[in-house]
Amino acid sequence: MNSFSIVVVSYNTKKEFIKTIDSIKKQIYKNYEIIIIDGFSIDGTVDLIHEIKDKKIKFIIEKDKGIYDAMNKGIKKANKEWIIFLNSGDIFHNSSVLKKANYLINKRSNIVFGNSVIYNGNFFYKHMGEYFSNRTIRIPFNHQSVFSKTKILKKNLFDLKYKICSDFDYFVKAYKKKIIFQKINLTVATTTSGGLSDSHRFKAFQENYEILRKNKILKNRKFSLVSFLLFVTISKLVKMLLPIFIINIMLKIKYHRRIMKFVKY
């Protein structure tokens, strides 16, 4: 049986934090621990953490150097076989996620990823996780849909030099080392768009480029990088110039095949 360390990173997100913890506690499969890393919230989250009475929960409440520093603290405290990260506000897609993951995970695998559902403030749509390839220029799955072997993460903590894409750096290194990835047919998490990489697209592009360059795998990717930069620039201009309702219509057209009519919590 697989065991899971669920690392929840929070900072001044009390209402979202409650949803995340509730979605974990609703899991049918109970072989897990919750590790809460809070950056010393001042909105009541800290009081809420202290009020939770659950032997499965461990927590650290202190200032940190950013999200990846907080995630590293969670890694160091983890004792289960697999780690999955949920930001405050992210939730497991339904109560059977860990039960199904336990059944689907291949023991030979080291990094296991599934699919996710994203809420953009207007509608839900499905994001399909994909394998790394020789043309990958950014993370091909959501980190909230990934289970990583704890022993590998403990030896490969996130590089704090990268403020937005350190998880991409970790996965690129794993891909280069031929660590075994496995895709599972499972929707793991429901998340909200507008995270760091969404709201800082140009900075994310710069970090991704540096990660690919540093790892000496820019070959065959330069055209894709230029195309993506052009896409990011045009998207930025469109959001600045067009009314929000027009943008929402365009997004619905873009994601029409993946829009979720019903999302089960």
C-alpha positions as CSV (number, residue, x, y, z in Angstrom):
1,M,0.0,0.0,0.0
2,N,1.2,3.5,-0.9
3,S,1.4,6.2,1.7
4,F,1.2,10.0,1.0
5,S,2.6,13.1,2.6
6,I,0.3,16.0,1.5
7,V,2.1,19.3,1.8
8,V,-0.2,22.3,2.1
9,V,1.4,25.7,1.7
10,S,-0.6,28.7,3.1
11,Y,-0.2,32.4,3.7
12,N,-3.2,34.7,4.6
13,T,-5.7,32.5,2.8
14,K,-8.0,31.3,5.7
15,K,-11.1,30.6,3.7
16,E,-9.2,28.8,0.9
17,F,-7.1,26.9,3.5
18,I,-10.3,25.4,5.1
19,K,-11.5,24.1,1.8
20,T,-8.1,22.4,1.2
21,I,-8.0,20.7,4.6
22,D,-11.6,19.6,4.3
23,S,-11.0,18.0,0.9
24,I,-8.1,16.0,2.3
25,K,-10.0,14.8,5.4
26,K,-12.8,13.6,3.1
27,Q,-10.4,11.1,1.4
28,I,-11.6,7.5,1.7
29,Y,-8.1,6.3,1.7
30,K,-6.5,7.2,5.0
31,N,-2.8,6.3,4.7
32,Y,-1.6,9.9,4.6
33,E,-0.2,12.7,6.7
34,I,-0.9,16.4,6.3
35,I,2.1,18.8,6.5
36,I,1.0,22.4,6.8
37,I,3.7,25.1,6.0
38,D,2.3,28.5,6.9
39,G,4.3,31.7,6.3
40,F,3.1,33.3,9.6
41,S,-0.3,34.4,8.4
42,I,-2.0,37.3,10.1
43,D,-5.6,36.6,8.9
44,G,-6.6,34.0,11.5
45,T,-5.1,31.0,9.6
46,V,-2.6,30.4,12.4
47,D,-5.3,30.2,15.0
48,L,-7.2,27.8,12.9
49,I,-4.2,25.5,12.5
50,H,-3.7,25.4,16.3
51,E,-7.4,24.5,16.7
52,I,-7.2,21.5,14.4
53,K,-7.0,18.3,16.5
54,D,-5.8,15.6,14.2
55,K,-2.8,13.2,14.7
56,K,-2.3,13.1,11.0
57,I,-1.3,16.8,10.9
58,K,2.1,18.3,11.4
59,F,2.8,22.0,10.8
60,I,5.5,24.7,10.7
61,I,4.5,28.3,11.2
62,E,7.3,30.7,10.4
63,K,8.4,33.3,7.8
64,D,9.9,31.8,4.6
65,K,11.7,32.9,1.5
66,G,8.9,32.2,-0.9
67,I,6.7,29.2,-2.0
68,Y,9.6,26.9,-2.9
69,D,11.3,27.5,0.5
70,A,8.0,26.5,2.1
71,M,7.7,23.4,-0.1
72,N,11.3,22.4,0.8
73,K,10.4,22.6,4.5
74,G,7.5,20.3,3.8
75,I,9.8,17.9,2.0
76,K,12.2,17.8,4.9
77,K,9.3,17.0,7.3
78,A,7.7,14.3,5.2
79,N,7.7,10.7,6.3
80,K,5.5,8.9,3.8
81,E,6.5,7.3,0.5
82,W,5.0,9.9,-1.8
83,I,4.6,13.7,-1.6
84,I,2.0,15.8,-3.3
85,F,1.8,19.6,-2.9
86,L,-1.5,21.5,-2.6
87,N,-1.5,25.3,-2.3
88,S,-4.1,26.8,0.0
89,G,-7.3,26.8,-2.0
90,D,-6.5,23.7,-4.1
91,I,-8.6,20.7,-3.4
92,F,-8.6,17.0,-4.3
93,H,-11.1,16.5,-7.2
94,N,-13.2,14.1,-5.2
95,S,-13.0,11.8,-2.1
96,S,-11.6,8.9,-4.1
97,V,-8.4,10.5,-5.4
98,L,-5.9,8.8,-3.0
99,K,-7.8,5.5,-3.2
100,K,-7.5,5.4,-7.0
101,A,-3.9,6.7,-7.0
102,N,-2.9,4.0,-4.6
103,Y,-4.3,1.4,-7.1
104,L,-2.9,3.0,-10.2
105,I,0.7,3.9,-9.1
106,N,3.3,1.5,-10.5
107,K,5.9,0.6,-7.9
108,R,8.7,1.1,-10.4
109,S,7.6,4.8,-11.0
110,N,9.2,7.8,-9.3
111,I,7.1,10.6,-10.5
112,V,3.4,10.0,-11.2
113,F,1.1,12.6,-12.7
114,G,-2.5,12.8,-13.6
115,N,-5.0,15.5,-14.8
116,S,-6.5,18.5,-13.1
117,V,-9.5,20.8,-13.4
118,I,-8.9,24.5,-13.5
119,Y,-11.3,27.2,-12.5
120,N,-10.6,30.5,-14.3
121,G,-13.3,32.6,-12.5
122,N,-15.8,32.0,-15.1
123,F,-15.9,28.2,-15.9
124,F,-14.1,25.0,-15.1
125,Y,-12.0,23.2,-17.7
126,K,-9.9,20.1,-17.7
127,H,-6.1,20.2,-18.0
128,M,-4.6,17.0,-19.4
129,G,-1.1,16.1,-18.0
130,E,1.4,15.1,-20.6
131,Y,4.8,13.4,-20.6
132,F,8.0,15.3,-21.0
133,S,9.5,15.2,-24.6
134,N,12.4,16.7,-26.5
135,R,10.2,19.7,-27.3
136,T,8.9,20.5,-23.8
137,I,9.5,24.1,-22.9
138,R,7.4,24.4,-19.7
139,I,5.9,22.1,-17.2
140,P,3.5,19.8,-19.0
141,F,1.2,19.1,-16.0
142,N,0.0,20.9,-12.9
143,H,2.2,20.3,-9.8
144,Q,-1.0,19.7,-7.8
145,S,-1.6,16.6,-9.9
146,V,1.9,15.1,-9.3
147,F,3.0,12.5,-6.8
148,S,6.8,12.4,-6.3
149,K,8.8,9.8,-4.5
150,T,9.8,11.4,-1.1
151,K,13.3,9.9,-1.2
152,I,14.0,11.6,-4.5
153,L,12.6,15.0,-3.5
154,K,14.7,14.9,-0.3
155,K,17.8,14.6,-2.4
156,N,16.7,17.2,-4.9
157,L,15.2,20.1,-3.0
158,F,13.7,23.0,-5.1
159,D,16.3,25.6,-6.2
160,L,15.4,28.9,-4.5
161,K,17.1,30.8,-7.3
162,Y,13.9,30.3,-9.3
163,K,10.9,32.1,-7.8
164,I,8.2,30.9,-10.2
165,C,9.4,27.8,-12.1
166,S,11.6,25.8,-9.6
167,D,9.2,22.8,-10.0
168,F,10.0,22.8,-13.7
169,D,13.7,22.8,-12.9
170,Y,13.1,19.8,-10.7
171,F,11.2,17.9,-13.3
172,V,13.7,18.7,-16.1
173,K,16.5,17.3,-14.0
174,A,14.5,14.2,-13.3
175,Y,13.8,13.8,-17.0
176,K,17.5,14.2,-17.9
177,K,18.4,11.6,-15.3
178,K,15.8,9.2,-16.9
179,I,13.9,9.0,-13.7
180,I,10.7,7.0,-14.4
181,F,7.6,9.1,-15.0
182,Q,4.1,7.5,-15.1
183,K,0.9,9.1,-16.3
184,I,-2.3,7.8,-14.6
185,N,-5.8,8.3,-15.9
186,L,-7.0,10.2,-12.9
187,T,-8.2,13.8,-12.3
188,V,-6.2,14.6,-9.1
189,A,-6.9,18.2,-8.1
190,T,-9.2,21.2,-8.8
191,T,-7.3,24.5,-8.8
192,T,-7.8,28.1,-9.6
193,S,-5.9,29.9,-12.4
194,G,-4.0,33.0,-11.6
195,G,-1.0,31.4,-9.7
196,L,2.5,32.7,-9.9
197,S,3.3,31.4,-13.4
198,D,-0.1,32.7,-14.7
199,S,0.2,36.2,-13.3
200,H,3.9,36.5,-14.2
201,R,4.1,35.0,-17.6
202,F,7.2,36.9,-18.8
203,K,9.2,36.1,-15.7
204,A,8.1,32.5,-16.0
205,F,9.3,32.5,-19.6
206,Q,12.7,33.8,-18.5
207,E,13.1,31.2,-15.8
208,N,12.0,28.4,-18.1
209,Y,14.6,29.5,-20.7
210,E,17.3,29.7,-18.1
211,I,16.4,26.2,-16.8
212,L,16.5,24.7,-20.3
213,R,19.8,26.5,-21.1
214,K,21.4,25.4,-17.8
215,N,20.4,21.8,-18.3
216,K,21.7,22.0,-21.9
217,I,18.5,20.9,-23.6
218,L,17.7,24.0,-25.6
219,K,18.3,22.1,-28.8
220,N,15.0,21.6,-30.8
221,R,13.2,23.9,-28.5
222,K,14.2,27.4,-29.7
223,F,11.3,27.7,-32.2
224,S,8.8,26.6,-29.6
225,L,10.2,29.1,-27.1
226,V,9.9,32.0,-29.7
227,S,6.4,30.9,-30.5
228,F,5.4,30.7,-26.9
229,L,6.9,34.2,-26.2
230,L,4.9,35.6,-29.1
231,F,1.7,33.9,-27.7
232,V,2.4,35.4,-24.2
233,T,2.9,38.9,-25.7
234,I,-0.3,38.7,-27.8
235,S,-2.3,37.3,-24.8
236,K,-1.1,40.2,-22.7
237,L,-2.2,42.8,-25.3
238,V,-5.6,41.1,-25.7
239,K,-6.3,41.2,-22.0
240,M,-5.3,44.9,-21.9
241,L,-7.4,46.0,-24.9
242,L,-10.5,43.8,-24.9
243,P,-13.5,43.8,-22.5
244,I,-13.6,40.9,-20.0
245,F,-16.8,39.4,-21.4
246,I,-15.1,39.2,-24.9
247,I,-12.1,37.5,-23.3
248,N,-14.3,35.0,-21.6
249,I,-16.1,34.1,-24.9
250,M,-12.6,33.6,-26.5
251,L,-11.6,31.3,-23.6
252,K,-14.7,29.3,-23.9
253,I,-14.1,28.8,-27.6
254,K,-10.5,27.8,-26.9
255,Y,-11.4,25.3,-24.2
256,H,-14.8,24.2,-25.5
257,R,-13.9,20.5,-25.7
258,R,-12.5,20.5,-22.1
259,I,-15.1,22.6,-20.3
260,M,-16.5,20.8,-17.3
261,K,-20.3,21.0,-17.0
262,F,-20.2,19.6,-13.5
263,V,-17.3,19.5,-11.0
264,K,-17.7,17.2,-8.0
265,Y,-16.2,18.4,-4.8
